[in-house]
Amino acid sequence: MARVSFAHFTLATMDVERTAGFFERTLGYRRTRVDVNAKADAVWFAIGNGQEMHVLHVSPFTISPFEAEYGRHVAVFHPKQDFAALKARLIEEGAEVIAPIRATPFERFFFREPINGYVFEVIEGPSHFDQ
């Protein structure tokens, strides 16, 4: 059987530039090309290892009420040595930093981004990335 790998995920938003700016300033994601045949306002990010995050305009848009640790969330690896600085950037940008409910043998935390309400899990990961 052929191996299947992750290519991209898409976040819907009514404000593409504010959402994209938040991820640039906090997680350091870099914009990449958007296909010329994209049918809506969009920003695409290269997030490492050939994977992408797409931020796409959808109107009207409402976030799911199930964004939570035990619900829908996006999990990303981030260098542990930058956790304190990342939390400071997130708070400065208006995000809510959330302690995990479940204990793990590795460090992690959650945040709710302030534009749409998406929940992200940040897990201690490699100290460098292929971005």
Secondary structure, DSSP 8 states (H G I E B T S, - for coil): -------EEEEEES-HHHHHHHHHHHH--EEE---TT-SS-EEEEEEETTEEEEEEE-SS----TTBSTTSB-EEEEEEGGGHHHHHHHHHHTT-EEE--SS--SS-EEEEE-TTT--EEEEEEE-S----
